[in-house]
């Protein structure tokens, strides 16, 4: 049967060709329209007495005092300055120009513009072959494996500074996690389970705590309620640990509850200085539930082992999880770089390395740093204390600023402990960007850097934090244009106020020069066309 879509003039291919032809011809239509306007002005010059109108306008402008021009240029400078301030604020908050965004959203469809889908459809792999871009997973938000306790840590920060360290979007994701994690496998929906479902959804912390106590009144063995109290009501880690132990004793056989509680108990032990106990609890948890690798318990274990300075054990964990088939994280990549940098950093000197070249061990360390920076380019500025740290969010975006904050918050001390490691990082990390000059189009060891991290990080990180953006965005054209316009008009206002006569002479010379081509064009048209033609055209 013959395919009828190929001959249909309304098919998508025909529509796309029509749009592209209209877009291509738009420039020439504008030129033709501009030429017709000039011709009409010349033809109607005498019938409409445009010469007299122009003379009257010139006389009126000559009678204006310099104060008028000062007011005119001053007002222009003020308006353009206000536009500049708004554009700059909008760019800092949303990462784009407001005028540019409105122009693209409303004017581009009218001009027949079509967004290119090639940038999101295909990308080059490490071998240069075209592969489908993994758009679903590249901007997936993950639970922070080392997230802090709300009552004992986040709330204490709020009490001291008056700032909220968590965004509503981040807390809403946590509420969804808790609902799914603690009530997803319930065979019989008990009354206390219904209360806890509502408790996780409550936006007010006090309302959540009251709901937890209500669930305990319905059932004294409601483990999920004790988990909520340990997370949000306990003001110290010791108190949170006590409540988690109570929850563990009544958790029963609910695997989700057991894993969550045991992990948080291990984190309590780590925070209270019982690091060896915490390491044992994490190892036992990973042996007992080996299929729960997506919870990234090994990242908690790596941080605790680094605190013990058990670098051989750290290397053993990396050998298992730093595999090409497993998903990467900043913790995996930067811990691997730290171990290799630690082996050479105490004797590393940039001057000596430039004279004799890098040794094999130093080259391995530099390559590991480049690999880590390619995965997450935001981390070095926090490790080198070029950007101030904040409390990490409860969720992170891999390769984003939120992951960099979470990693540096817990691992900066380990880099400082390794003598010379930060110096080696400082000397070598920027070399990564010479290897990958166009990070959004291609990658070196990883997929191209996702372009959606900035938007997601702005949702995850508090508003008082300046989100790190990669690659660095240049200032939009309209910000530069309004800045230039504001400066130029302000300068004109000042000069007109100080030197009115001189600026008047300058303005007359400028406008006479500006309209000289138009007069030249009119003279040429009169000499080229016969006078009878213009006479007949004027009569029409």
C-alpha positions as MATLAB code, in Angstrom:
seq = 'XXXXXXXXXXXXXXXXXXXXXXXXXXXXXXXXXXXXXXXXXXXXXXXXXXXXXXXXXXXXXXXXXXXXXXXXXXXXXXXXXXXXXXXXXXXXXXXXXXXXXXXXXXXXXXXXXXXXXXXXXXXXXXXXXXXXXXXXXXXXXXXXXXXXXXXXXXXXXXXXXXXXXXXXXXXXXXXXXXXXXXXXXXXXXXXXXXXXXXXXXXXXXXXXXXXXXXXXXXXXXXXXXXXXXXXXXXXXXXXXXXXXXXXXXXXXXXXXXXXXXXXXXXXXXXXXXXXXXXXXXXXXXXXXXXXXXXXXXXXXXXXXXXXXXXXXXXXXXXXXXXXXXXXXXXXXXXXXXXXXXXXXXXXXXXXXXXXXXXXXXXXXXXXXXXXXXXXXXXXXXXXXXXXXXXXXXXXXXXXXXXXXXXXXXXXXXXXXXXXXXXXXXXXXXXXXXXXXXXXXXXXXXXXXXXXXXXXXXXXXXXXXXXXXXXXXXXXXXXXXXXXXXXXXXXXXXXXXXXXXXXXXXXXXXXXXXXXXXXXXXXXXXXXXXXXXXXXXXXXX';
ca = [
       0.000    0.000    0.000;
       1.406    3.347   -1.023;
       2.316    5.740    1.751;
       0.079    8.780    1.518;
       2.013   10.963    3.935;
       4.771   11.720    1.484;
       2.488   13.541   -0.926;
       0.486   15.370    1.696;
       1.338   19.083    1.543;
       0.359   19.438    5.206;
       2.927   16.871    6.354;
       5.529   17.904    8.973;
       8.298   18.003    6.361;
       6.400   20.465    4.198;
       5.590   22.647    7.235;
       9.220   22.706    8.361;
      10.377   23.673    4.856;
       7.768   26.423    4.705;
       8.861   27.813    8.091;
      12.544   27.701    7.130;
      11.801   29.472    3.822;
       9.836   32.211    5.623;
      12.642   32.625    8.156;
      15.244   32.829    5.350;
      13.223   35.342    3.337;
      12.407   37.576    6.300;
      15.677   39.489    6.033;
      15.136   40.302    2.379;
      11.502   41.316    2.997;
      12.718   43.805    5.605;
      15.174   45.314    3.141;
      12.467   45.606    0.455;
      10.074   47.192    2.951;
      12.709   49.698    4.053;
      13.426   50.643    0.438;
       9.729   51.131   -0.289;
       9.390   53.410    2.752;
      12.252   55.580    1.499;
      10.694   55.794   -1.951;
       7.284   56.738   -0.520;
       8.835   59.452    1.620;
      10.574   60.896   -1.425;
       7.444   60.693   -3.603;
       5.222   62.325   -0.984;
       7.793   64.947   -0.057;
       6.031   67.724   -2.030;
       2.307   66.735   -1.819;
       2.415   66.345    1.966;
       4.642   69.413    2.395;
       7.169   67.367    4.310;
       9.798   70.028    3.592;
       7.775   72.634    5.473;
       7.113   70.224    8.334;
      10.796   69.392    8.558;
      11.692   73.107    8.551;
       9.164   73.802   11.316;
      10.519   70.945   13.383;
      14.060   72.226   12.917;
      13.016   75.726   14.053;
      11.284   74.239   17.099;
      14.332   72.193   18.060;
      16.580   75.255   17.649;
      14.419   77.210   20.104;
      14.811   74.555   22.841;
      17.152   75.529   25.667;
      20.075   73.355   26.817;
      18.078   72.524   29.962;
      15.681   70.506   27.815;
      18.494   68.386   26.420;
      19.944   67.946   29.902;
      16.545   66.726   31.130;
      16.118   64.489   28.066;
      19.506   62.780   28.357;
      19.213   62.590   32.167;
      15.814   60.880   31.924;
      17.177   58.446   29.328;
      20.088   57.660   31.618;
      17.763   57.089   34.583;
      15.445   54.766   32.653;
      18.285   52.744   31.155;
      19.893   52.537   34.614;
      16.700   51.107   36.112;
      16.497   48.591   33.271;
      20.152   47.667   33.900;
      19.541   47.112   37.622;
      16.500   44.893   36.910;
      18.335   42.922   34.212;
      21.312   42.365   36.511;
      19.066   41.204   39.389;
      17.142   38.865   37.083;
      20.371   37.419   35.668;
      21.817   36.806   39.148;
      18.603   35.125   40.320;
      17.584   33.093   37.260;
      20.758   32.933   35.171;
      19.298   34.536   32.043;
      18.312   37.924   30.628;
      14.657   38.917   31.072;
      14.544   40.834   27.774;
      16.233   37.983   25.947;
      13.871   35.440   27.479;
      10.775   37.447   26.523;
      12.151   38.031   23.029;
      12.838   34.338   22.483;
       9.487   33.261   23.950;
       7.249   35.727   22.076;
       9.099   37.059   19.038;
      10.944   33.954   17.846;
       7.776   31.993   16.985;
       6.523   34.999   15.008;
       9.750   35.064   13.015;
       9.508   31.359   12.224;
      12.380   30.334   14.503;
      12.614   26.650   15.375;
      14.645   25.346   18.289;
      17.351   22.952   17.358;
      16.856   19.495   18.754;
      20.297   18.250   17.868;
      21.819   19.542   21.066;
      19.564   17.387   23.209;
      19.087   14.446   20.922;
      22.615   13.270   20.268;
      26.022   13.745   21.774;
      29.495   12.454   21.140;
      30.815    9.730   23.363;
      34.398    9.395   24.462;
      35.141    7.567   21.221;
      33.497   10.281   19.150;
      30.472    8.166   18.185;
      26.969    9.549   18.321;
      24.896    8.075   21.145;
      21.526    8.966   22.655;
      21.918   11.435   25.485;
      20.705   10.098   28.871;
      18.440   13.044   29.601;
      16.443   11.246   32.309;
      19.225   10.267   34.681;
      21.628   13.174   34.180;
      19.475   15.569   36.219;
      18.046   13.075   38.698;
      18.028   14.269   42.300;
      19.541   11.847   44.830;
      19.210   11.528   48.588;
      22.308   12.928   50.291;
      23.979    9.908   51.964;
      25.409   12.095   54.752;
      22.432   14.416   55.298;
      22.332   16.094   58.675;
      19.723   15.820   61.440;
      17.051   18.504   61.284;
      16.506   18.982   64.998;
      20.084   18.583   66.200;
      21.895   20.334   63.330;
      19.758   22.206   60.786;
      17.494   23.811   63.415;
      20.462   24.857   65.549;
      21.835   26.709   62.529;
      18.491   28.481   62.139;
      18.437   29.459   65.826;
      21.933   30.971   65.587;
      21.776   32.705   62.187;
      18.062   33.197   61.576;
      18.459   31.636   58.106;
      16.692   28.577   56.759;
      19.313   26.104   55.456;
      16.756   23.901   53.657;
      14.479   24.881   50.796;
      10.837   23.870   50.627;
      11.571   21.864   47.481;
      14.271   19.884   49.320;
      12.042   19.194   52.340;
       9.159   18.186   50.076;
      11.406   15.609   48.401;
      12.330   14.260   51.845;
       8.646   13.986   52.769;
       8.010   11.967   49.612;
      10.997    9.733   50.413;
       9.723    9.048   53.924;
       6.205    8.300   52.741;
       7.491    5.822   50.179;
      10.205    4.340   52.372;
       8.248    3.789   55.588;
       4.761    2.945   54.331;
       5.373    1.411   50.918;
       5.405   -2.223   52.091;
       2.659   -2.033   54.722;
       0.327   -4.979   54.212;
      -2.389   -3.642   56.515;
      -2.864    0.099   56.718;
      -3.207    0.735   60.442;
      -4.585    3.948   61.998;
      -1.117    5.096   63.104;
       0.134    4.597   59.531;
      -2.540    6.982   58.270;
      -1.475    9.556   60.867;
       2.196    9.203   59.865;
       1.294    9.570   56.195;
      -0.181   12.973   57.032;
       2.736   13.774   59.358;
       5.327   13.452   56.600;
       3.281   15.782   54.390;
       2.931   18.513   57.028;
       4.885   21.653   56.188;
       5.025   22.951   59.776;
       7.660   21.106   61.906;
       5.563   21.401   65.083;
       2.586   19.876   63.276;
       4.741   16.919   62.240;
       5.933   16.395   65.810;
       2.372   16.560   67.180;
       1.263   14.015   64.575;
       4.101   11.687   65.638;
       2.965   11.836   69.270;
      -0.596   11.176   68.108;
       0.602    8.049   66.282;
       2.427    6.876   69.425;
      -0.784    7.308   71.425;
      -2.552    5.044   68.928;
       0.268    2.500   69.016;
       3.200    2.656   71.436;
       5.231    0.531   69.013;
       5.004    2.873   66.005;
       8.680    2.898   64.969;
       8.177    5.486   62.209;
       6.916    8.006   64.783;
      10.088    7.605   66.860;
      12.137    8.075   63.680;
      10.401   11.403   63.032;
      10.992   12.530   66.631;
      14.666   11.536   66.394;
      15.070   13.480   63.181;
      13.165   16.633   64.079;
      12.491   17.000   67.809;
      15.805   15.819   69.264;
      18.070   18.833   69.803;
      21.267   16.802   70.372;
      22.829   13.816   68.647;
      22.745   11.882   71.930;
      18.993   12.370   72.222;
      18.494   11.411   68.581;
      20.518    8.226   69.129;
      18.331    7.287   72.109;
      15.154    7.682   70.054;
      16.616    5.700   67.137;
      17.517    2.842   69.500;
      13.943    2.886   70.772;
      12.684    2.741   67.164;
      15.073   -0.137   66.374;
      13.784   -2.200   69.273;
      10.204   -2.081   67.923;
      10.870   -1.985   64.162;
      10.110   -5.673   63.715;
      10.900   -7.108   60.278;
      10.303   -3.969   58.201;
      13.466   -3.942   56.074;
      13.151   -0.297   55.073;
      12.853    0.817   58.678;
      15.710   -1.430   59.809;
      18.101   -0.156   57.131;
      17.226    3.493   57.733;
      17.498    3.267   61.528;
      20.753    1.296   61.543;
      22.314    3.733   59.112;
      21.306    6.742   61.203;
      22.585    5.009   64.349;
      25.947    4.512   62.614;
      25.960    8.205   61.698;
      25.182    9.113   65.313;
      28.145    7.031   66.463;
      30.362    8.766   63.868;
      29.273   12.216   65.043;
      29.793   11.291   68.714;
      33.387   10.189   68.055;
      32.839    6.410   68.206;
      34.241    5.999   64.712;
      35.338    2.356   64.890;
      31.886    1.404   66.130;
      30.355    3.382   63.260;
      32.588    1.609   60.717;
      31.587   -1.803   62.092;
      27.891   -0.915   61.945;
      28.202    0.247   58.343;
      30.100   -2.865   57.282;
      27.535   -5.111   58.972;
      24.707   -3.201   57.285;
      26.305   -3.605   53.849;
      26.794   -7.356   54.449;
      23.259   -7.840   55.746;
      21.623   -5.967   52.853;
      24.018   -6.222   49.870;
      21.299   -5.392   47.325;
      20.689   -1.907   48.699;
      23.663   -0.360   46.933;
      21.512    2.498   45.622;
      21.448    3.904   49.171;
      25.185    4.653   48.825;
      26.070    3.443   52.325;
      29.642    2.979   51.075;
      29.984    6.782   50.941;
      29.310    6.937   54.694;
      31.890    4.193   55.161;
      34.499    6.019   53.064;
      34.156    9.195   55.116;
      34.470    7.301   58.420;
      37.528    5.368   57.198;
      39.186    8.612   56.096;
      38.608    9.986   59.594;
      40.406    6.904   60.960;
      43.141    7.471   58.331;
      42.699    3.841   57.324;
      43.804    4.539   53.757;
      44.303    0.864   52.845;
      40.677    0.140   53.749;
      39.591    3.206   51.768;
      41.440    1.862   48.734;
      39.734   -1.522   49.169;
      36.286    0.110   49.176;
      37.189    2.184   46.101;
      38.385   -0.943   44.293;
      34.881   -2.360   44.692;
      32.795    0.734   43.936;
      34.985    2.793   41.560;
      34.094    0.505   38.686;
      33.381    1.581   35.126;
      29.973   -0.139   35.209;
      28.821    1.608   38.405;
      27.520    5.170   38.713;
      30.075    7.681   39.918;
      29.844   10.402   42.532;
      32.021   13.257   43.762;
      32.903   11.156   46.824;
      34.220    8.296   44.674;
      36.167   10.469   42.211;
      37.671   12.928   44.697;
      38.540   10.270   47.286;
      40.419    8.383   44.582;
      42.215   11.623   43.665;
      43.012   12.285   47.335;
      44.673    8.897   47.793;
      46.856    9.351   44.707;
      47.660   12.965   45.590;
      48.565   11.981   49.151;
      51.280    9.636   47.857;
      53.225   12.497   46.172;
      51.885   15.779   47.558;
      54.233   16.078   50.560;
      57.238   16.420   48.220;
      55.521   18.090   45.256;
      56.903   21.416   44.041;
      55.573   23.225   40.944;
      59.015   24.719   40.209;
      60.772   21.344   40.428;
      58.076   19.665   38.359;
      58.409   22.303   35.614;
      62.169   21.692   35.437;
      62.325   17.893   35.520;
      58.789   17.016   34.444;
      56.242   14.922   36.302;
      57.082   11.487   37.632;
      54.773    8.530   36.982;
      53.164    8.807   40.423;
      52.704   12.559   40.038;
      51.200   12.079   36.584;
      48.741    9.529   38.020;
      47.767   11.989   40.752;
      47.244   14.840   38.263;
      45.158   12.617   35.992;
      43.032   11.557   38.964;
      42.461   15.211   39.859;
      41.518   16.026   36.259;
      39.097   13.085   36.274;
      37.468   14.288   39.495;
      37.222   17.890   38.281;
      35.655   16.755   35.013;
      32.993   14.856   36.953;
      32.212   17.779   39.271;
      33.994   21.079   38.499;
      32.428   22.918   41.461;
      34.267   21.036   44.231;
      37.791   22.607   44.022;
      36.598   26.117   44.886;
      35.125   24.803   48.138;
      38.155   22.652   48.979;
      40.493   25.587   48.265;
      38.157   27.862   50.275;
      37.587   30.173   47.325;
      33.846   29.922   48.055;
      32.212   29.821   51.476;
      30.580   26.588   52.588;
      27.012   26.205   53.804;
      25.163   23.291   55.394;
      24.586   20.579   52.778;
      21.040   19.965   51.521;
      19.123   16.738   52.125;
      19.171   15.997   48.381;
      21.919   16.516   45.844;
      22.301   16.633   42.091;
      25.262   14.636   40.870;
      27.852   16.809   39.109;
      26.063   19.888   40.457;
      26.855   22.556   43.033;
      24.675   20.823   45.639;
      26.841   17.689   45.456;
      29.983   19.839   45.678;
      28.709   21.527   48.849;
      27.818   18.166   50.417;
      31.193   16.612   49.559;
      33.333   19.548   50.692;
      31.377   19.965   53.932;
      32.438   16.512   55.141;
      35.729   15.933   53.281;
      37.547   19.266   53.473;
      39.159   18.170   56.751;
      40.530   15.014   55.101;
      42.179   17.023   52.320;
      43.707   19.378   54.888;
      45.073   16.429   56.833;
      47.014   15.129   53.798;
      50.075   17.369   53.651;
      50.410   19.200   50.324;
      47.242   17.677   48.806;
      45.446   21.018   48.540;
      48.582   22.615   47.072;
      48.685   19.938   44.353;
      44.971   20.472   43.707;
      45.506   24.240   43.493;
      48.295   23.850   40.914;
      46.564   21.361   38.636;
      42.752   21.507   38.775;
      42.276   24.268   36.187;
      44.171   22.226   33.593;
      41.031   20.100   33.242;
      39.294   22.871   31.324;
      42.001   22.852   28.653;
      41.250   19.173   28.031;
      37.514   19.871   27.678;
      37.126   23.273   25.987;
      33.448   22.656   25.172;
      32.035   20.709   28.146;
      28.395   20.886   27.054;
      29.136   19.352   23.635;
      31.605   16.618   24.506;
      33.271   14.879   27.411;
      36.687   13.339   27.967;
      36.202   10.566   30.533;
      32.515   11.135   31.248;
      29.411   12.166   29.377;
      29.147   15.843   28.416;
      28.337   18.060   31.372;
      24.530   18.333   31.749;
      23.094   21.764   31.114;
      20.274   21.443   33.660;
      22.316   21.500   36.883;
      21.967   25.231   37.534;
      18.163   25.156   37.591;
      17.997   22.119   39.879;
      20.684   23.470   42.229;
      18.806   26.753   42.626;
      15.831   24.700   43.860;
      17.927   22.604   46.251;
      20.187   25.297   47.740;
      19.008   28.242   49.889;
      18.590   31.665   48.341;
      21.426   33.241   50.367;
      23.937   30.886   48.706;
      25.524   31.968   45.419;
      25.083   28.965   43.154;
      28.204   27.933   41.267;
      27.574   27.785   37.503;
      29.586   25.729   35.012;
      30.553   26.539   32.364;
      30.749   30.184   33.391;
      28.049   32.194   31.658;
      28.968   35.426   29.941;
      26.872   38.515   30.589;
      23.869   38.683   28.237;
      23.943   41.226   25.422;
      21.106   43.303   26.850;
      22.929   43.858   30.156;
      25.975   45.135   28.279;
      23.754   47.203   25.978;
      21.806   48.867   28.808;
      25.043   49.490   30.724;
      26.533   51.229   27.688;
      23.347   53.174   27.017;
      23.105   54.318   30.639;
      26.750   55.441   30.700;
      26.522   57.171   27.310;
      23.344   59.133   28.096;
      24.674   60.103   31.540;
      27.843   61.426   29.902;
      25.775   63.387   27.368;
      23.665   64.902   30.155;
      26.773   66.000   32.058;
      28.485   67.449   28.980;
      25.324   69.288   27.864;
      24.963   70.800   31.320;
      28.607   71.911   31.473;
      29.142   72.959   27.814;
      25.728   73.809   26.250;
      27.026   75.849   23.237;
      29.715   73.356   22.297;
      27.301   70.405   22.566;
      24.772   72.305   20.388;
      27.368   72.673   17.623;
      28.312   69.031   18.014;
      24.645   67.887   17.794;
      24.047   69.908   14.584;
      27.187   68.497   12.995;
      26.210   64.993   14.049;
      22.698   65.130   12.605;
      23.855   66.788    9.372;
      26.367   63.977    8.928;
      23.720   61.390    9.827;
      21.242   62.628    7.197;
      23.867   63.280    4.495;
      23.462   59.786    2.936;
      19.699   60.335    2.710;
      20.204   63.624    0.821;
      22.774   61.961   -1.430;
      20.296   59.160   -2.175;
      17.531   61.682   -3.004;
      19.806   63.604   -5.399;
      20.790   60.410   -7.181;
      17.153   59.361   -7.522;
      16.255   62.742   -9.097;
      19.076   62.511  -11.582;
      18.345   58.875  -12.415;
      14.583   59.028  -12.891;
      12.945   61.401  -15.484;
      10.984   64.330  -14.030;
       7.799   63.260  -15.882;
       7.833   59.945  -13.985;
       7.904   61.679  -10.610;
       5.190   64.106  -11.797;
       2.829   61.254  -12.801;
       3.624   59.341   -9.581;
       2.870   62.446   -7.534;
      -0.498   62.893   -9.285;
      -1.383   59.292   -8.414;
];
